[in-house]
Amino acid sequence: MFTGIVEELGEITAVDNLPDASRFRLRGPVVTEGAKHGDSIAVNGVCLTVVEHEGDEFTADVMAETLNRSSLGALAVGSRVNLERPTSVGARLGGHIVQGHVDAVGTVVERKPSENWEIVKVSLPAHLSRYVVEKGSITVDGVSLTVVDAGPDYFTISLIPTTLALTTLGIKQPGDPVNLEVDVIAKYVERLLGDRAQVPDREATQ
């Protein structure tokens, strides 16, 4: 589990394209400290498994399903990426509960700079709009953010200078893809309420 608090901006240093997958080599001095085979690291919000670790770099295999359902397939050597290690039990939950399981790929629609922050509009697949609410949480490229405005096929977020400087959201331009993960609690609540609605009323059948 992650919290959406990016630890560092990493970089893709090599990409090995395989028939049904890709192997990425990434540089990240912070997240590789103490890393070992089998550890999880979120890359732009996608939970990947460390295959090899040497110095300040690690490699991770990305299967075709992940390449097709996230923006990782668009990464190339030199691409900057948001990196985060899993949270530990008892640690402060600085963002919100993030699984590292991408729900969809959105697109940066527009950016509106201000003196102290920047408003960014992101497209949202219509089937996910029910999970996105004003002042609720959403993960964009692995960054835990608060929704400013929620529309039927878009949402807006307000980015402070720190987020602009320390994550990929500071360099994303209109037309660029971003990984989206909606609040998992909303999905579980929907499923539970849906199942409850289908359960017959026991008292009515007695």
SULLIN-V58498 format. One record per residue. RES is the residue in one letter. SS is DSSP state (hx for helix, st for strand, lp for the rest). Layout:
res=RES ss=SS
res=RES ss=SS
This chain:
res=M ss=lp
res=F ss=st
res=T ss=lp
res=G ss=lp
res=I ss=lp
res=V ss=lp
res=E ss=lp
res=E ss=st
res=L ss=st
res=G ss=st
res=E ss=st
res=I ss=st
res=T ss=st
res=A ss=st
res=V ss=st
res=D ss=st
res=N ss=st
res=L ss=lp
res=P ss=lp
res=D ss=lp
res=A ss=st
res=S ss=st
res=R ss=st
res=F ss=st
res=R ss=st
res=L ss=st
res=R ss=st
res=G ss=lp
res=P ss=lp
res=V ss=lp
res=V ss=lp
res=T ss=lp
res=E ss=lp
res=G ss=lp
res=A ss=lp
res=K ss=lp
res=H ss=lp
res=G ss=lp
res=D ss=lp
res=S ss=st
res=I ss=st
res=A ss=st
res=V ss=st
res=N ss=lp
res=G ss=lp
res=V ss=st
res=C ss=st
res=L ss=st
res=T ss=st
res=V ss=st
res=V ss=st
res=E ss=st
res=H ss=st
res=E ss=st
res=G ss=lp
res=D ss=lp
res=E ss=st
res=F ss=st
res=T ss=st
res=A ss=st
res=D ss=st
res=V ss=st
res=M ss=st
res=A ss=hx
res=E ss=hx
res=T ss=hx
res=L ss=hx
res=N ss=hx
res=R ss=hx
res=S ss=lp
res=S ss=hx
res=L ss=hx
res=G ss=hx
res=A ss=hx
res=L ss=lp
res=A ss=lp
res=V ss=lp
res=G ss=lp
res=S ss=lp
res=R ss=st
res=V ss=st
res=N ss=st
res=L ss=st
res=E ss=st
res=R ss=st
res=P ss=lp
res=T ss=lp
res=S ss=lp
res=V ss=lp
res=G ss=lp
res=A ss=lp
res=R ss=lp
res=L ss=lp
res=G ss=lp
res=G ss=lp
res=H ss=lp
res=I ss=lp
res=V ss=st
res=Q ss=lp
res=G ss=lp
res=H ss=lp
res=V ss=lp
res=D ss=lp
res=A ss=st
res=V ss=st
res=G ss=st
res=T ss=st
res=V ss=st
res=V ss=st
res=E ss=st
res=R ss=st
res=K ss=st
res=P ss=st
res=S ss=lp
res=E ss=lp
res=N ss=lp
res=W ss=st
res=E ss=st
res=I ss=st
res=V ss=st
res=K ss=st
res=V ss=st
res=S ss=st
res=L ss=lp
res=P ss=lp
res=A ss=hx
res=H ss=hx
res=L ss=hx
res=S ss=hx
res=R ss=hx
res=Y ss=hx
res=V ss=lp
res=V ss=lp
res=E ss=lp
res=K ss=lp
res=G ss=lp
res=S ss=st
res=I ss=st
res=T ss=st
res=V ss=st
res=D ss=lp
res=G ss=lp
res=V ss=st
res=S ss=st
res=L ss=st
res=T ss=st
res=V ss=st
res=V ss=st
res=D ss=st
res=A ss=st
res=G ss=lp
res=P ss=lp
res=D ss=lp
res=Y ss=st
res=F ss=st
res=T ss=st
res=I ss=st
res=S ss=st
res=L ss=st
res=I ss=st
res=P ss=hx
res=T ss=hx
res=T ss=hx
res=L ss=hx
res=A ss=hx
res=L ss=hx
res=T ss=lp
res=T ss=hx
res=L ss=hx
res=G ss=hx
res=I ss=lp
res=K ss=lp
res=Q ss=lp
res=P ss=lp
res=G ss=lp
res=D ss=lp
res=P ss=st
res=V ss=st
res=N ss=st
res=L ss=st
res=E ss=st
res=V ss=st
res=D ss=lp
res=V ss=hx
res=I ss=hx
res=A ss=hx
res=K ss=hx
res=Y ss=hx
res=V ss=hx
res=E ss=hx
res=R ss=hx
res=L ss=hx
res=L ss=hx
res=G ss=hx
res=D ss=hx
res=R ss=hx
res=A ss=hx
res=Q ss=hx
res=V ss=lp
res=P ss=lp
res=D ss=lp
res=R ss=hx
res=E ss=hx
res=A ss=hx
res=T ss=hx
res=Q ss=lp
